[in-house]
Amino acid sequence: MFTELNVFKLANAMATHAGARQALVSQNIANADTPGYHAKDIKPFSEVFGDDFQPSEMRASRNMHLNGSSGRGMNWTVSTSEDGSDPNNNSVSIETEILKGVEVKRQHDKALAIYKSSMNILRASLGRG
């Protein structure tokens, strides 16, 4: 009946993206006082997959992105910010990074909610609710 449950792939991709972005936010905050360090980020999930997301129409941002064979699975293009460099040539803004962290937390919570809701629907359809 069901050969693929794309909603689980979506939830996994969203959670993986949130984890990768949170790692960059943490790295940026840790290097806020490092001379010459430039803030790093990846595209938001909505830009990678678009608002009109169709599981069969995912857009890869590079060769090994979605169905590639890289060790960690999904990789998003990391961009470096040159904006707002201070006298030490450091572009990290703690306030901006905190806001990104909140956005990432919400994205991760949303991914978990999608997964949990889908599991509840699947259990109910099997009569194990």
Sequence and secondary structure as in RCSB ss.txt:
>XXXX:A:sequence
MFTELNVFKLANAMATHAGARQALVSQNIANADTPGYHAKDIKPFSEVFGDDFQPSEMRASRNMHLNGSSGRGMN
WTVSTSEDGSDPNNNSVSIETEILKGVEVKRQHDKALAIYKSSMNILRASLGRG
>XXXX:A:secstr
  S  HHHHHHHHHHHHHHHHHHHHHHHHHTTT TT   EEE  HHHHH TT  GGG   SSTTSSS   TTS  
  EEE  TT  TTS    HHHHHHHHHHHHHHHHHHHHHHHHHHHHHHHHTT  
